[in-house]
Amino acid sequence: MINYVEVKFPGLGWTLNVNPVAFTIGSIEVYWYGLLIAAALVLSVVLAVKHAKSLKFPEGLVYDTILMIIPCAIIGARAYFVACNWDYYGKNLKAIFDLRSGGLAIYGGVILVFIGGIVMCHIRKIPFRELADYCVVYLPLGQAIGRWGNFFNQECFGTTTTLPWGMTSSTIQSYLETECPTLVSTMPVHPTFIYESLADLAIFFILLYIRKHSKIPFETSCAYFALYGTARFFIEGMRTDSLYLGHTSIRISQLLSLIFVIAALIYIAYARTKRFEKKGFPKKLFAEETIGAGKKK
């Protein structure tokens, strides 16, 4: 039986029926969130391969990187969420592995992906700066698409608002009554997932431009952290489901965003002052890199 949720945008006069489950295969439920993440991954790979030749990036390395990114992103995002909710998961260890119940944090995935990239580059003896600056461009694109999974799950929304694009549903009202008793549960809320999706899409196009014209190592990567960190800092301040630092009122994602923005801007300023320059991949690497293999031809 499919249980639809009626989502309303009163100010716009819109009413949509949504369900987190896209379809079922026998007793297996396939969620929109998973489909959107898969679609984001496929699109990112297609674009990365398409851009590889013109930007002199080893095409085979795109596929190798994807094989590293997928497990790192999932493990990192889950580990971050679990660590921030250890009061619950420490008493329910089996729940740590129950991904179907939700609980992934973007920053955790991003951090472990970068760590995984460093390790991979060290093993392969290739420059991490080139890999990071090339691949980071597609990260906000994937985030922009994946955020719509929050819409189908009716989660990651903000506080109440009188703006015309505010949304409401029975799921939202139930959450506000339980978790945010100071808010009027019947009022529409900020669709923060839309805010972040639009911000991520804009960041994607900005990074495409920076990657093409930048001559400074890690500038594209730092631009991602500065831009996304800024957007996330303000959007996180609207959300009602933030993860907090211990028993304080400090939102962890806001704190990390602030750290990333400051660190990124400091590096860019320093790199430009010192006139750091990219060196590119060794020419030998292009002769060795082929799809799915790294053998000499």
CYANA upper distance limits for C-alpha pairs under 8 A (distance plus 0.5 A):
  2 ILE  CA     19 ASN  CA      8.02
  2 ILE  CA     21 VAL  CA      8.46
  3 ASN  CA     19 ASN  CA      7.05
  4 TYR  CA     17 ASN  CA      6.26
  4 TYR  CA     18 VAL  CA      5.84
  4 TYR  CA     19 ASN  CA      5.38
  5 VAL  CA     17 ASN  CA      5.96
  5 VAL  CA     18 VAL  CA      5.76
  5 VAL  CA     19 ASN  CA      6.65
  5 VAL  CA    169 SER  CA      7.46
  5 VAL  CA    170 SER  CA      7.65
  5 VAL  CA    171 THR  CA      8.04
  6 GLU  CA     15 THR  CA      7.22
  6 GLU  CA     16 LEU  CA      6.24
  6 GLU  CA     17 ASN  CA      5.08
  6 GLU  CA     18 VAL  CA      7.00
  6 GLU  CA    169 SER  CA      6.42
  6 GLU  CA    170 SER  CA      7.84
  7 VAL  CA     15 THR  CA      6.19
  7 VAL  CA     16 LEU  CA      5.61
  7 VAL  CA     17 ASN  CA      6.57
  7 VAL  CA     18 VAL  CA      7.56
  7 VAL  CA    167 MET  CA      7.34
  7 VAL  CA    168 THR  CA      6.31
  7 VAL  CA    169 SER  CA      5.24
  7 VAL  CA    170 SER  CA      8.38
  8 LYS  CA     13 GLY  CA      8.14
  8 LYS  CA     14 TRP  CA      6.29
  8 LYS  CA     15 THR  CA      4.94
  8 LYS  CA     16 LEU  CA      6.85
  8 LYS  CA    167 MET  CA      5.99
  8 LYS  CA    168 THR  CA      5.81
  8 LYS  CA    169 SER  CA      6.74
  9 PHE  CA     13 GLY  CA      6.44
  9 PHE  CA     14 TRP  CA      5.52
  9 PHE  CA     15 THR  CA      6.79
  9 PHE  CA    164 PRO  CA      7.97
  9 PHE  CA    165 TRP  CA      6.49
  9 PHE  CA    166 GLY  CA      6.33
  9 PHE  CA    167 MET  CA      5.02
  9 PHE  CA    168 THR  CA      7.11
  9 PHE  CA    188 PRO  CA      8.05
 10 PRO  CA     14 TRP  CA      6.94
 10 PRO  CA     15 THR  CA      8.44
 10 PRO  CA    164 PRO  CA      7.65
 10 PRO  CA    165 TRP  CA      8.17
 10 PRO  CA    166 GLY  CA      7.78
 10 PRO  CA    167 MET  CA      7.47
 10 PRO  CA    188 PRO  CA      8.22
 11 GLY  CA    163 LEU  CA      7.78
 11 GLY  CA    164 PRO  CA      4.54
 11 GLY  CA    165 TRP  CA      6.50
 11 GLY  CA    166 GLY  CA      7.49
 12 LEU  CA    164 PRO  CA      6.46
 12 LEU  CA    165 TRP  CA      6.84
 18 VAL  CA    152 PHE  CA      6.47
 19 ASN  CA    152 PHE  CA      6.34
 19 ASN  CA    153 ASN  CA      7.76
 20 PRO  CA     31 TYR  CA      6.10
 20 PRO  CA     32 TRP  CA      6.18
 20 PRO  CA     33 TYR  CA      7.80
 20 PRO  CA    149 GLY  CA      8.33
 20 PRO  CA    152 PHE  CA      5.26
 20 PRO  CA    153 ASN  CA      5.54
 21 VAL  CA     29 GLU  CA      6.75
 21 VAL  CA     30 VAL  CA      6.19
 21 VAL  CA     31 TYR  CA      4.72
 21 VAL  CA     32 TRP  CA      6.31
 22 ALA  CA     29 GLU  CA      8.18
 22 ALA  CA     30 VAL  CA      6.23
 22 ALA  CA     31 TYR  CA      5.71
 22 ALA  CA     32 TRP  CA      5.66
 23 PHE  CA     29 GLU  CA      6.69
 23 PHE  CA     30 VAL  CA      5.98
 23 PHE  CA     31 TYR  CA      7.71
 24 THR  CA     28 ILE  CA      5.94
 24 THR  CA     29 GLU  CA      4.91
 24 THR  CA     30 VAL  CA      6.21
 25 ILE  CA     29 GLU  CA      6.97
 25 ILE  CA     30 VAL  CA      8.06
 30 VAL  CA     34 GLY  CA      7.75
 30 VAL  CA     35 LEU  CA      8.10
 31 TYR  CA     35 LEU  CA      6.99
 32 TRP  CA     36 LEU  CA      6.48
 32 TRP  CA    149 GLY  CA      6.51
 32 TRP  CA    152 PHE  CA      7.27
 33 TYR  CA     37 ILE  CA      6.76
 33 TYR  CA    146 GLY  CA      7.34
 33 TYR  CA    148 TRP  CA      7.99
 33 TYR  CA    149 GLY  CA      4.64
 33 TYR  CA    150 ASN  CA      7.76
 33 TYR  CA    152 PHE  CA      7.89
 33 TYR  CA    153 ASN  CA      8.22
 34 GLY  CA     38 ALA  CA      6.66
 34 GLY  CA    149 GLY  CA      8.26
 35 LEU  CA     39 ALA  CA      6.58
 36 LEU  CA     40 ALA  CA      6.55
 36 LEU  CA    145 ILE  CA      6.84
 36 LEU  CA    146 GLY  CA      5.93
 36 LEU  CA    148 TRP  CA      7.97
 36 LEU  CA    149 GLY  CA      7.04
 37 ILE  CA     41 LEU  CA      6.69
 37 ILE  CA    142 GLY  CA      7.65
 37 ILE  CA    145 ILE  CA      7.64
 37 ILE  CA    146 GLY  CA      5.63
 38 ALA  CA     42 VAL  CA      6.73
 39 ALA  CA     43 LEU  CA      6.62
 39 ALA  CA    145 ILE  CA      8.42
 40 ALA  CA     44 SER  CA      6.56
 40 ALA  CA    141 LEU  CA      7.70
 40 ALA  CA    142 GLY  CA      5.18
 40 ALA  CA    143 GLN  CA      8.27
 40 ALA  CA    145 ILE  CA      6.36
 40 ALA  CA    146 GLY  CA      7.18
 41 LEU  CA     45 VAL  CA      6.71
 41 LEU  CA    142 GLY  CA      6.97
 42 VAL  CA     46 VAL  CA      6.68
 43 LEU  CA     47 LEU  CA      6.69
 44 SER  CA     48 ALA  CA      6.46
 44 SER  CA    138 TYR  CA      6.17
 44 SER  CA    141 LEU  CA      7.75
 44 SER  CA    142 GLY  CA      7.33
 45 VAL  CA     49 VAL  CA      6.57
 45 VAL  CA     62 VAL  CA      7.72
 45 VAL  CA     63 TYR  CA      8.18
 45 VAL  CA     66 ILE  CA      8.23
 46 VAL  CA     50 LYS  CA      6.61
 47 LEU  CA     51 HIS  CA      6.57
 48 ALA  CA     52 ALA  CA      6.49
 48 ALA  CA     62 VAL  CA      7.33
 48 ALA  CA    135 CYS  CA      7.96
 48 ALA  CA    138 TYR  CA      8.08
 49 VAL  CA     53 LYS  CA      8.14
 49 VAL  CA     59 GLU  CA      6.32
 49 VAL  CA     62 VAL  CA      7.18
 51 HIS  CA     55 LEU  CA      6.77
 52 ALA  CA     56 LYS  CA      6.39
 52 ALA  CA     57 PHE  CA      5.22
 52 ALA  CA     58 PRO  CA      6.98
 52 ALA  CA     59 GLU  CA      6.16
 53 LYS  CA     57 PHE  CA      6.62
 53 LYS  CA     58 PRO  CA      7.99
 53 LYS  CA     59 GLU  CA      7.66
 55 LEU  CA    212 LYS  CA      8.20
 57 PHE  CA     61 LEU  CA      8.40
 57 PHE  CA    134 TYR  CA      8.36
 57 PHE  CA    281 PHE  CA      8.23
 58 PRO  CA     62 VAL  CA      7.65
 58 PRO  CA    285 LEU  CA      8.10
 58 PRO  CA    286 PHE  CA      6.42
 58 PRO  CA    289 GLU  CA      6.59
 58 PRO  CA    290 THR  CA      8.16
 59 GLU  CA     63 TYR  CA      7.93
 59 GLU  CA    289 GLU  CA      7.88
 59 GLU  CA    290 THR  CA      7.50
 59 GLU  CA    291 ILE  CA      7.15
 60 GLY  CA     64 ASP  CA      7.07
 60 GLY  CA    289 GLU  CA      6.13
 60 GLY  CA    290 THR  CA      5.36
 60 GLY  CA    291 ILE  CA      4.45
 60 GLY  CA    292 GLY  CA      6.50
 60 GLY  CA    293 ALA  CA      7.66
 60 GLY  CA    294 GLY  CA      8.44
 61 LEU  CA     65 THR  CA      6.47
 61 LEU  CA    289 GLU  CA      7.47
 61 LEU  CA    290 THR  CA      8.44
 61 LEU  CA    291 ILE  CA      7.98
 62 VAL  CA     66 ILE  CA      6.83
 63 TYR  CA     67 LEU  CA      6.96
 63 TYR  CA    291 ILE  CA      7.66
 63 TYR  CA    292 GLY  CA      7.52
 64 ASP  CA     68 MET  CA      7.17
 64 ASP  CA    292 GLY  CA      7.63
 65 THR  CA     69 ILE  CA      6.57
 65 THR  CA    117 GLY  CA      8.02
 66 ILE  CA     70 ILE  CA      6.70
 67 LEU  CA     71 PRO  CA      8.01
 68 MET  CA     72 CYS  CA      6.93
 68 MET  CA    113 VAL  CA      8.15
 68 MET  CA    116 GLY  CA      7.24
 68 MET  CA    117 GLY  CA      7.90
 68 MET  CA    120 MET  CA      8.41
 69 ILE  CA     73 ALA  CA      6.25
 69 ILE  CA    113 VAL  CA      6.12
 69 ILE  CA    116 GLY  CA      7.91
 69 ILE  CA    117 GLY  CA      8.40
 70 ILE  CA     74 ILE  CA      6.91
 71 PRO  CA     75 ILE  CA      6.47
 72 CYS  CA     76 GLY  CA      6.18
 72 CYS  CA    109 GLY  CA      7.00
 72 CYS  CA    112 LEU  CA      6.08
 72 CYS  CA    113 VAL  CA      5.73
 72 CYS  CA    116 GLY  CA      7.13
 73 ALA  CA     77 ALA  CA      6.42
 73 ALA  CA    108 GLY  CA      8.01
 73 ALA  CA    109 GLY  CA      4.49
 73 ALA  CA    110 VAL  CA      6.96
 73 ALA  CA    112 LEU  CA      6.97
 73 ALA  CA    113 VAL  CA      6.22
 74 ILE  CA     78 ARG  CA      6.61
 74 ILE  CA    104 LEU  CA      8.12
 74 ILE  CA    109 GLY  CA      6.69
 75 ILE  CA     79 ALA  CA      6.42
 75 ILE  CA    109 GLY  CA      7.45
 75 ILE  CA    112 LEU  CA      8.38
 76 GLY  CA     80 TYR  CA      6.56
 76 GLY  CA    108 GLY  CA      5.12
 76 GLY  CA    109 GLY  CA      4.72
 76 GLY  CA    110 VAL  CA      7.90
 76 GLY  CA    111 ILE  CA      7.57
 76 GLY  CA    112 LEU  CA      5.69
 76 GLY  CA    113 VAL  CA      8.08
 77 ALA  CA     81 PHE  CA      6.86
 77 ALA  CA    104 LEU  CA      5.30
 77 ALA  CA    105 ALA  CA      5.04
 77 ALA  CA    106 ILE  CA      6.15
 77 ALA  CA    107 TYR  CA      7.23
 77 ALA  CA    108 GLY  CA      4.73
 77 ALA  CA    109 GLY  CA      4.59
 77 ALA  CA    110 VAL  CA      8.18
 78 ARG  CA     82 VAL  CA      6.57
 78 ARG  CA     96 ILE  CA      8.49
 78 ARG  CA     99 LEU  CA      8.48
 78 ARG  CA    103 GLY  CA      6.88
 78 ARG  CA    104 LEU  CA      5.35
 78 ARG  CA    105 ALA  CA      7.01
 78 ARG  CA    108 GLY  CA      7.73
 78 ARG  CA    109 GLY  CA      8.19
 79 ALA  CA     83 ALA  CA      6.48
 79 ALA  CA    108 GLY  CA      7.43
 80 TYR  CA     84 CYS  CA      6.76
 80 TYR  CA    104 LEU  CA      8.07
 80 TYR  CA    105 ALA  CA      6.74
 80 TYR  CA    107 TYR  CA      8.15
 80 TYR  CA    108 GLY  CA      5.35
 80 TYR  CA    109 GLY  CA      8.35
 81 PHE  CA     85 ASN  CA      6.80
 81 PHE  CA    103 GLY  CA      6.47
 81 PHE  CA    104 LEU  CA      6.26
 81 PHE  CA    105 ALA  CA      6.02
 81 PHE  CA    108 GLY  CA      8.03
 82 VAL  CA     86 TRP  CA      6.25
 82 VAL  CA     89 TYR  CA      6.92
 82 VAL  CA     96 ILE  CA      7.27
 82 VAL  CA    103 GLY  CA      8.09
 84 CYS  CA    243 LEU  CA      7.00
 84 CYS  CA    244 TYR  CA      7.87
 84 CYS  CA    245 LEU  CA      8.00
 84 CYS  CA    246 GLY  CA      8.37
 85 ASN  CA     89 TYR  CA      6.90
 85 ASN  CA    243 LEU  CA      8.31
 86 TRP  CA     90 GLY  CA      5.64
 87 ASP  CA     91 LYS  CA      7.53
 88 TYR  CA     92 ASN  CA      6.88
 89 TYR  CA     93 LEU  CA      5.98
 89 TYR  CA     95 ALA  CA      7.08
 89 TYR  CA     96 ILE  CA      6.82
 92 ASN  CA     96 ILE  CA      7.87
 93 LEU  CA     97 PHE  CA      8.49
 94 LYS  CA     98 ASP  CA      7.68
 98 ASP  CA    102 GLY  CA      8.15
 99 LEU  CA    103 GLY  CA      7.24
105 ALA  CA    109 GLY  CA      7.27
106 ILE  CA    110 VAL  CA      6.72
107 TYR  CA    111 ILE  CA      6.59
107 TYR  CA    253 SER  CA      8.06
108 GLY  CA    112 LEU  CA      6.83
109 GLY  CA    113 VAL  CA      6.55
110 VAL  CA    114 PHE  CA      6.85
111 ILE  CA    115 ILE  CA      6.88
112 LEU  CA    116 GLY  CA      6.43
113 VAL  CA    117 GLY  CA      6.56
114 PHE  CA    118 ILE  CA      6.79
114 PHE  CA    132 ALA  CA      8.15
115 ILE  CA    119 VAL  CA      6.88
116 GLY  CA    120 MET  CA      6.60
117 GLY  CA    121 CYS  CA      6.56
117 GLY  CA    128 PHE  CA      7.54
117 GLY  CA    131 LEU  CA      8.31
117 GLY  CA    132 ALA  CA      8.04
118 ILE  CA    122 HIS  CA      6.63
118 ILE  CA    128 PHE  CA      6.52
119 VAL  CA    123 ILE  CA      6.76
120 MET  CA    124 ARG  CA      6.56
121 CYS  CA    125 LYS  CA      6.01
121 CYS  CA    126 ILE  CA      5.53
121 CYS  CA    127 PRO  CA      6.82
121 CYS  CA    128 PHE  CA      6.07
122 HIS  CA    126 ILE  CA      7.17
122 HIS  CA    128 PHE  CA      8.38
126 ILE  CA    281 PHE  CA      7.94
127 PRO  CA    131 LEU  CA      7.33
127 PRO  CA    281 PHE  CA      7.38
128 PHE  CA    132 ALA  CA      6.44
129 ARG  CA    133 ASP  CA      6.63
129 ARG  CA    217 PRO  CA      6.35
129 ARG  CA    218 PHE  CA      6.20
130 GLU  CA    134 TYR  CA      6.62
130 GLU  CA    217 PRO  CA      7.75
130 GLU  CA    218 PHE  CA      8.27
130 GLU  CA    278 LYS  CA      8.49
130 GLU  CA    280 GLY  CA      6.95
130 GLU  CA    281 PHE  CA      7.49
131 LEU  CA    135 CYS  CA      6.58
132 ALA  CA    136 VAL  CA      6.21
132 ALA  CA    218 PHE  CA      7.61
132 ALA  CA    221 SER  CA      6.91
133 ASP  CA    137 VAL  CA      7.68
133 ASP  CA    211 ARG  CA      7.34
133 ASP  CA    217 PRO  CA      7.94
133 ASP  CA    218 PHE  CA      6.28
133 ASP  CA    219 GLU  CA      7.77
133 ASP  CA    220 THR  CA      5.72
133 ASP  CA    221 SER  CA      5.77
134 TYR  CA    211 ARG  CA      7.51
134 TYR  CA    220 THR  CA      8.46
135 CYS  CA    139 LEU  CA      7.80
136 VAL  CA    140 PRO  CA      8.32
136 VAL  CA    220 THR  CA      7.95
136 VAL  CA    221 SER  CA      6.50
136 VAL  CA    224 TYR  CA      7.77
137 VAL  CA    141 LEU  CA      8.06
137 VAL  CA    204 PHE  CA      6.43
137 VAL  CA    207 LEU  CA      6.04
137 VAL  CA    208 LEU  CA      6.79
137 VAL  CA    211 ARG  CA      8.21
137 VAL  CA    220 THR  CA      8.09
137 VAL  CA    221 SER  CA      8.36
137 VAL  CA    224 TYR  CA      8.13
138 TYR  CA    142 GLY  CA      6.84
138 TYR  CA    204 PHE  CA      7.19
139 LEU  CA    143 GLN  CA      6.81
139 LEU  CA    204 PHE  CA      8.24
140 PRO  CA    144 ALA  CA      6.45
140 PRO  CA    200 ASP  CA      5.36
140 PRO  CA    201 LEU  CA      6.98
140 PRO  CA    203 ILE  CA      7.00
140 PRO  CA    204 PHE  CA      5.98
140 PRO  CA    228 TYR  CA      8.48
141 LEU  CA    145 ILE  CA      7.01
141 LEU  CA    200 ASP  CA      6.84
141 LEU  CA    201 LEU  CA      6.28
141 LEU  CA    204 PHE  CA      6.15
142 GLY  CA    146 GLY  CA      6.48
143 GLN  CA    147 ARG  CA      6.40
143 GLN  CA    197 SER  CA      7.39
143 GLN  CA    200 ASP  CA      7.03
144 ALA  CA    148 TRP  CA      7.98
144 ALA  CA    196 GLU  CA      7.50
144 ALA  CA    197 SER  CA      4.55
144 ALA  CA    198 LEU  CA      7.21
144 ALA  CA    199 ALA  CA      8.25
144 ALA  CA    200 ASP  CA      5.63
144 ALA  CA    201 LEU  CA      6.18
145 ILE  CA    149 GLY  CA      8.43
145 ILE  CA    197 SER  CA      7.32
146 GLY  CA    150 ASN  CA      8.34
147 ARG  CA    151 PHE  CA      7.92
147 ARG  CA    193 PHE  CA      6.17
147 ARG  CA    194 ILE  CA      7.99
147 ARG  CA    196 GLU  CA      7.91
147 ARG  CA    197 SER  CA      6.46
148 TRP  CA    152 PHE  CA      7.31
148 TRP  CA    193 PHE  CA      7.18
148 TRP  CA    194 ILE  CA      7.89
148 TRP  CA    197 SER  CA      7.96
149 GLY  CA    153 ASN  CA      6.73
150 ASN  CA    154 GLN  CA      6.17
150 ASN  CA    155 GLU  CA      5.64
150 ASN  CA    156 CYS  CA      6.67
150 ASN  CA    193 PHE  CA      7.02
151 PHE  CA    155 GLU  CA      6.98
151 PHE  CA    193 PHE  CA      7.46
154 GLN  CA    171 THR  CA      7.20
154 GLN  CA    172 ILE  CA      7.38
155 GLU  CA    172 ILE  CA      8.24
156 CYS  CA    191 PRO  CA      8.48
156 CYS  CA    192 THR  CA      7.23
156 CYS  CA    193 PHE  CA      6.88
156 CYS  CA    239 ARG  CA      7.10
156 CYS  CA    240 THR  CA      7.89
156 CYS  CA    241 ASP  CA      6.94
157 PHE  CA    189 VAL  CA      7.19
157 PHE  CA    190 HIS  CA      6.46
157 PHE  CA    191 PRO  CA      5.69
157 PHE  CA    192 THR  CA      5.59
157 PHE  CA    193 PHE  CA      6.99
157 PHE  CA    239 ARG  CA      6.23
157 PHE  CA    240 THR  CA      7.20
157 PHE  CA    241 ASP  CA      8.27
158 GLY  CA    189 VAL  CA      6.07
158 GLY  CA    190 HIS  CA      5.07
158 GLY  CA    191 PRO  CA      6.75
158 GLY  CA    192 THR  CA      6.18
158 GLY  CA    238 MET  CA      5.43
158 GLY  CA    239 ARG  CA      4.41
158 GLY  CA    240 THR  CA      5.91
159 THR  CA    183 LEU  CA      8.18
159 THR  CA    189 VAL  CA      5.72
159 THR  CA    190 HIS  CA      6.39
159 THR  CA    238 MET  CA      6.33
159 THR  CA    239 ARG  CA      6.58
159 THR  CA    240 THR  CA      6.56
160 THR  CA    166 GLY  CA      8.25
160 THR  CA    183 LEU  CA      7.49
160 THR  CA    184 VAL  CA      7.87
160 THR  CA    187 MET  CA      6.43
160 THR  CA    188 PRO  CA      6.00
160 THR  CA    189 VAL  CA      4.50
160 THR  CA    190 HIS  CA      6.72
161 THR  CA    166 GLY  CA      6.63
161 THR  CA    187 MET  CA      7.58
161 THR  CA    188 PRO  CA      6.35
161 THR  CA    189 VAL  CA      5.74
161 THR  CA    190 HIS  CA      6.55
162 THR  CA    166 GLY  CA      7.23
162 THR  CA    187 MET  CA      8.38
162 THR  CA    188 PRO  CA      7.54
165 TRP  CA    190 HIS  CA      8.10
165 TRP  CA    191 PRO  CA      8.17
166 GLY  CA    188 PRO  CA      5.33
166 GLY  CA    189 VAL  CA      5.52
166 GLY  CA    190 HIS  CA      5.69
166 GLY  CA    191 PRO  CA      6.83
167 MET  CA    188 PRO  CA      5.16
167 MET  CA    189 VAL  CA      5.86
167 MET  CA    190 HIS  CA      7.24
167 MET  CA    191 PRO  CA      6.93
168 THR  CA    172 ILE  CA      6.54
168 THR  CA    173 GLN  CA      7.57
168 THR  CA    186 THR  CA      7.98
168 THR  CA    187 MET  CA      7.50
168 THR  CA    188 PRO  CA      5.24
168 THR  CA    189 VAL  CA      6.82
169 SER  CA    173 GLN  CA      6.69
170 SER  CA    174 SER  CA      6.55
171 THR  CA    175 TYR  CA      6.75
172 ILE  CA    176 LEU  CA      6.70
172 ILE  CA    185 SER  CA      8.10
173 GLN  CA    177 GLU  CA      6.67
173 GLN  CA    185 SER  CA      5.31
173 GLN  CA    186 THR  CA      6.57
174 SER  CA    178 THR  CA      6.86
174 SER  CA    185 SER  CA      7.97
175 TYR  CA    179 GLU  CA      6.26
175 TYR  CA    180 CYS  CA      7.81
176 LEU  CA    180 CYS  CA      5.11
176 LEU  CA    181 PRO  CA      6.80
176 LEU  CA    183 LEU  CA      7.27
176 LEU  CA    184 VAL  CA      8.13
176 LEU  CA    185 SER  CA      5.79
177 GLU  CA    181 PRO  CA      5.74
177 GLU  CA    183 LEU  CA      8.33
177 GLU  CA    184 VAL  CA      8.48
177 GLU  CA    185 SER  CA      6.33
180 CYS  CA    240 THR  CA      8.03
181 PRO  CA    185 SER  CA      8.39
190 HIS  CA    238 MET  CA      8.06
191 PRO  CA    195 TYR  CA      7.34
192 THR  CA    196 GLU  CA      6.71
192 THR  CA    235 ILE  CA      7.05
192 THR  CA    238 MET  CA      7.97
192 THR  CA    239 ARG  CA      7.57
193 PHE  CA    197 SER  CA      6.52
194 ILE  CA    198 LEU  CA      6.62
195 TYR  CA    199 ALA  CA      6.67
195 TYR  CA    235 ILE  CA      7.82
196 GLU  CA    200 ASP  CA      6.42
196 GLU  CA    231 ALA  CA      7.75
196 GLU  CA    232 ARG  CA      7.74
196 GLU  CA    235 ILE  CA      7.58
197 SER  CA    201 LEU  CA      6.70
198 LEU  CA    202 ALA  CA      6.81
199 ALA  CA    203 ILE  CA      6.69
199 ALA  CA    228 TYR  CA      8.29
199 ALA  CA    231 ALA  CA      7.22
200 ASP  CA    204 PHE  CA      6.65
200 ASP  CA    228 TYR  CA      7.58
201 LEU  CA    205 PHE  CA      7.20
202 ALA  CA    206 ILE  CA      6.83
203 ILE  CA    207 LEU  CA      6.52
203 ILE  CA    224 TYR  CA      7.72
203 ILE  CA    227 LEU  CA      7.24
203 ILE  CA    228 TYR  CA      7.70
204 PHE  CA    208 LEU  CA      6.81
205 PHE  CA    209 TYR  CA      7.07
206 ILE  CA    210 ILE  CA      6.82
207 LEU  CA    211 ARG  CA      6.35
207 LEU  CA    220 THR  CA      6.80
207 LEU  CA    223 ALA  CA      7.70
207 LEU  CA    224 TYR  CA      7.53
208 LEU  CA    212 LYS  CA      6.81
209 TYR  CA    213 HIS  CA      6.88
210 ILE  CA    214 SER  CA      5.91
210 ILE  CA    219 GLU  CA      8.46
210 ILE  CA    220 THR  CA      6.54
211 ARG  CA    220 THR  CA      6.13
214 SER  CA    219 GLU  CA      7.45
214 SER  CA    220 THR  CA      7.81
215 LYS  CA    276 PHE  CA      8.40
215 LYS  CA    277 GLU  CA      6.03
215 LYS  CA    278 LYS  CA      6.03
216 ILE  CA    271 ALA  CA      7.52
216 ILE  CA    272 ARG  CA      7.91
216 ILE  CA    275 ARG  CA      8.08
216 ILE  CA    276 PHE  CA      6.07
216 ILE  CA    277 GLU  CA      5.33
216 ILE  CA    278 LYS  CA      5.92
217 PRO  CA    276 PHE  CA      7.40
217 PRO  CA    277 GLU  CA      6.73
217 PRO  CA    278 LYS  CA      5.54
218 PHE  CA    222 CYS  CA      6.50
219 GLU  CA    223 ALA  CA      6.47
219 GLU  CA    268 ILE  CA      6.69
220 THR  CA    224 TYR  CA      6.88
221 SER  CA    225 PHE  CA      7.10
222 CYS  CA    226 ALA  CA      6.55
222 CYS  CA    264 ALA  CA      5.23
222 CYS  CA    265 LEU  CA      7.78
222 CYS  CA    267 TYR  CA      8.15
222 CYS  CA    268 ILE  CA      7.64
223 ALA  CA    227 LEU  CA      6.40
223 ALA  CA    264 ALA  CA      7.43
224 TYR  CA    228 TYR  CA      6.21
224 TYR  CA    229 GLY  CA      8.29
225 PHE  CA    229 GLY  CA      5.86
225 PHE  CA    257 SER  CA      8.28
225 PHE  CA    260 PHE  CA      6.22
225 PHE  CA    261 VAL  CA      6.50
225 PHE  CA    264 ALA  CA      6.93
226 ALA  CA    230 THR  CA      6.58
226 ALA  CA    260 PHE  CA      6.91
226 ALA  CA    261 VAL  CA      4.70
226 ALA  CA    262 ILE  CA      7.98
226 ALA  CA    264 ALA  CA      6.28
226 ALA  CA    265 LEU  CA      7.27
227 LEU  CA    231 ALA  CA      6.85
227 LEU  CA    261 VAL  CA      7.97
228 TYR  CA    232 ARG  CA      6.37
228 TYR  CA    257 SER  CA      8.33
229 GLY  CA    233 PHE  CA      6.42
229 GLY  CA    256 LEU  CA      8.30
229 GLY  CA    257 SER  CA      4.75
229 GLY  CA    258 LEU  CA      7.10
229 GLY  CA    260 PHE  CA      6.82
229 GLY  CA    261 VAL  CA      6.16
230 THR  CA    234 PHE  CA      7.22
230 THR  CA    257 SER  CA      7.12
230 THR  CA    258 LEU  CA      7.90
230 THR  CA    261 VAL  CA      7.18
231 ALA  CA    235 ILE  CA      6.70
232 ARG  CA    236 GLU  CA      6.10
232 ARG  CA    253 SER  CA      8.10
232 ARG  CA    254 GLN  CA      7.60
232 ARG  CA    257 SER  CA      7.19
233 PHE  CA    237 GLY  CA      7.03
233 PHE  CA    253 SER  CA      7.64
233 PHE  CA    254 GLN  CA      5.26
233 PHE  CA    255 LEU  CA      8.45
233 PHE  CA    257 SER  CA      6.22
233 PHE  CA    258 LEU  CA      7.51
234 PHE  CA    238 MET  CA      7.62
234 PHE  CA    254 GLN  CA      8.38
235 ILE  CA    239 ARG  CA      7.37
236 GLU  CA    242 SER  CA      7.49
236 GLU  CA    251 ARG  CA      8.44
236 GLU  CA    253 SER  CA      7.55
236 GLU  CA    254 GLN  CA      6.97
237 GLY  CA    254 GLN  CA      8.00
242 SER  CA    251 ARG  CA      6.73
242 SER  CA    252 ILE  CA      8.21
242 SER  CA    253 SER  CA      8.20
243 LEU  CA    251 ARG  CA      6.35
243 LEU  CA    252 ILE  CA      6.38
243 LEU  CA    253 SER  CA      7.77
244 TYR  CA    248 THR  CA      7.03
244 TYR  CA    249 SER  CA      6.81
244 TYR  CA    250 ILE  CA      6.04
244 TYR  CA    251 ARG  CA      4.98
244 TYR  CA    252 ILE  CA      5.77
245 LEU  CA    249 SER  CA      7.64
245 LEU  CA    250 ILE  CA      6.08
245 LEU  CA    251 ARG  CA      6.71
245 LEU  CA    252 ILE  CA      6.06
250 ILE  CA    254 GLN  CA      8.23
250 ILE  CA    255 LEU  CA      7.73
251 ARG  CA    255 LEU  CA      6.83
252 ILE  CA    256 LEU  CA      6.68
253 SER  CA    257 SER  CA      6.43
254 GLN  CA    258 LEU  CA      6.64
255 LEU  CA    259 ILE  CA      6.82
256 LEU  CA    260 PHE  CA      6.56
257 SER  CA    261 VAL  CA      6.57
258 LEU  CA    262 ILE  CA      6.71
259 ILE  CA    263 ALA  CA      6.54
260 PHE  CA    264 ALA  CA      6.39
261 VAL  CA    265 LEU  CA      6.66
262 ILE  CA    266 ILE  CA      6.63
263 ALA  CA    267 TYR  CA      6.71
264 ALA  CA    268 ILE  CA      6.73
265 LEU  CA    269 ALA  CA      6.61
266 ILE  CA    270 TYR  CA      6.59
267 TYR  CA    271 ALA  CA      6.36
268 ILE  CA    272 ARG  CA      6.57
269 ALA  CA    273 THR  CA      6.69
270 TYR  CA    274 LYS  CA      6.65
271 ALA  CA    275 ARG  CA      6.21
271 ALA  CA    276 PHE  CA      5.79
272 ARG  CA    276 PHE  CA      6.92
281 PHE  CA    285 LEU  CA      7.25
281 PHE  CA    286 PHE  CA      8.43
282 PRO  CA    286 PHE  CA      7.98
283 LYS  CA    287 ALA  CA      7.61
284 LYS  CA    288 GLU  CA      7.01
285 LEU  CA    289 GLU  CA      6.44
287 ALA  CA    296 LYS  CA      6.96
287 ALA  CA    297 LYS  CA      7.26
288 GLU  CA    294 GLY  CA      5.71
288 GLU  CA    295 LYS  CA      5.75
288 GLU  CA    296 LYS  CA      5.10
288 GLU  CA    297 LYS  CA      7.13
289 GLU  CA    293 ALA  CA      7.04
289 GLU  CA    294 GLY  CA      5.22
289 GLU  CA    295 LYS  CA      7.33
289 GLU  CA    296 LYS  CA      8.25
290 THR  CA    294 GLY  CA      6.33
290 THR  CA    295 LYS  CA      7.88
